[in-house]
Amino acid sequence: MILTRRTALAAGLGTLAAGALPHLAYAAAPTNRRLLFVIQRGAADGLAIAVPIGDPAFAAARRALADEAATGAKLDAMFTLHPALEGAAGLFAAREAHVAHAVATAYRDRSHFDGQNMLEGGGTRPYGRDDGWLNRLLTLLPASERDALAIAPAVPLALRGTLPVGTYAPSRLPQADADLIARLSSLYAKDELLHPLWDSAIKTQELAGDIGGNNGRNGAELGALAASLMAPADGARVMMVETGGWDTHSGQRGRLAAQLRGLDQLVGAVKAGLGAEWASTLVIVATEFGRTVAVNGTGGTDHGTGSAALLFGGALAAGGTVSADWPGLGSGALLDGRDLKPTRSLEAVIADAVAHHYGLDPARAKKALYPEVLA
Amino acid sequence: MAIQYLAANRFGLGRRWDDPAIDDPKAWLMRQLAEFDPAPAAIAALEGRAAIAGAYIDYREDRQAMRREAAEPAMSEEEKGMDPELRRLSRSAIRRHYVDGAAARLTTAVASPTPFAERLTHFWANHFAVSADKLPVIGFTGNYEFEAIRPNIMGTFADLLIAAVRHPAMLLYLDQAQSFGPDSPVAARVRRRQNRPGPGLNENLAREILELHTLGVRTGYTQADVTAFAKALTGLTVAGLGRGAGQRLMPAGAAPGETVFIAQLHQPGEQVILGKRYADTGAKQSEAVLRDLAVHPATAKHVATKLARHFTADDPPPALVERLSADFLKTGGDLPSLYRTLVASTEPWQAGPAMFKSPWDWTVSLMRGLRLPALGERQNIPALFTQLGQPVWRPGSPAGYDDKVATWAGSAALMQRVELASRIAGRIGDRTDARRLAPLLLADALDPGTSEAIARADSPGQGLAMLFASPAFLRR
């Protein structure tokens, strides 16, 4: 059923069937390993996900949001997990979760679209690449391990590239079809009011995935769907799901809690759905950039720089730990006087995790995934 | 000048699929002022205030019973299991009045042969807004529009104001039902016997009448005026729904949900408001204040500005505002005269700049345009409008919904309309020819771009969705 509803979309060289490509000389040995990349579109607030309550400047900087973490799970002397991440706390205790903090891509401005383009493309400037790091990873894997799928209406940039990738969009979402959307774009083209509104509406719709809704159950459903597509022996081995709703400029307390409940249930449902295969699964959760250290006037935070990435899985290199070269939150320590200063490359975190997961040489993985950033 | 389109959309709720062509638009609008039916069948069939109050009282009693029982651990497991169900049923009785009212409002608007008068009803209901946020108010919201607003929109502004202020929904929403004269016999007795501060004044309704319903914000009234007006209003409350001392003083014949005046709650003495002395005439004291406020020049300006904006643009033409305001003052707030002046003016008949239909106006106009039912039999009407961003009778503030283009023209809101249009087109698009419907609904505002886009659609359904999402159909 799964395979019949998939549409294999090919891009670039991928118009050749995957099997027709020669095996690459440095391909690793066949494995049963699975990889899931969960993108958080909209800049998730790493400081509220793994909260540095041990930092002496934290409480003053976060003011009204500072007490949020009080009931969360303590990760170490510095960090506490957001209380909505209950399941993740259990995974952390079981050494199946890892937090990499104060991380960022090479991007240093604050536009969502540019930032996401860099996170997915993995280059050194926005729109500098038309292929993504996940597709480049596929080239390092044996042909039998390249079956890749995105739960999305179209292939996201991270998965675009020379190798073919499928997409799967659940049909129960009542969305206007792409053709109608395109036709309305031309109908509105000369309308001064409707043209910009419609452009923005389309972009927002592209930021799919309302995982926070329905008290987190939307997240659980997405996770269960992802697991059902990855679990079968002939299912997807590399997968990407998109989550939106992280852009918490106002009312962050309630909105972010709902988002994180959704994310927590998503990860929980993936583990439950994969059963024994969880032991050989890696889940990477990452966002385009972080949010300001200070709380703004509407109980939210604005676009920042450094954030946190989360790793989950049954065979992590450093499960049950937080890795961070912590820069501190004192005013002198902030980037541009406002953001958590990134002290580590998110690209390196991803490349190292993937290299460990697939038993690849880390230097080789870095060069293949991020030829410009990490070479 | 797209006069047919403007008559049907700027002044109305869109043309119905079976409406004859509008031969003389101004005469058609004027005629509606006389032909308006304040209580059409869908509205006349609704239950009245006693049933609505009963639903709330049942709910409150169930809740009190639950609290009592929660304190007595002797209760059996079975009894405990029943409580939430009881509570749910009572709540749903309150909610049923709200849902039925919203459905009757929609049915009436879609079927109406006097859409201009319907628009005026909706305009005034929003001017004198209550919001279904407080539990006692929820059930009354429909009754408020149907009994306080609707029958009075063709009278004077003073009568409309008094009917709105005295309806239980308004008294409950703006806390008048809990306001006591500080020196009223009841408050004095509480102080004397129980040796504690008596129940006191609540200024909420008085302030909002001055700020929102009549004079308008920053028009020169002072805090002393607000307090004095609040004192004049004391004694006005709702039978059966309030709490405490007042309820024991209800007149014997007062049915729950009826507006009553209780002299023992009224602040004795003269009040001075906006420099004028009002003798203590009991219930007549606040009515005298309301009648003066209703014909005040600031009220005329405030009402004229809002009405002009509603039928022209965000920044209404000053000449139109001035003309309406002068008419209001000349007639002492005669509303049909105000409407006739509006229709006879040239400003509302200019094509641009246009207003953006609210989700309500857009959905109603869509349904009026279709011969087939746009929504399923079981469509939850309140849920539909909540999803579209305009919950029925729940603006969340006594100021009502803001009436500007930007209030409704948002990117997510636009996408939601397109999605709904697309869903409706999926239901009935194969039985409706958008190419024939477009010239009917958009009339003299159908432009070649929209016409071509509909004709080139890849399916009849897509064509219908494009008609409802077209720039002219989204506006009014």
Interface residues (C-beta under 8 A of the other chain):
Chain A: P174 Q175 A176 D177 D179 L180 I181 R183 L184 S186 L187 Y188 K190 D191 L193 L194 L197 W198 D199 S200 A201 I202 T204 Q205
Chain B: F356 V405 A409 G410 S411 A412 L414 M415 V418 E419 S422 R423 G449 T450 A453 A457 D458 Q462 A465 M466 A469 S470 P471 L474
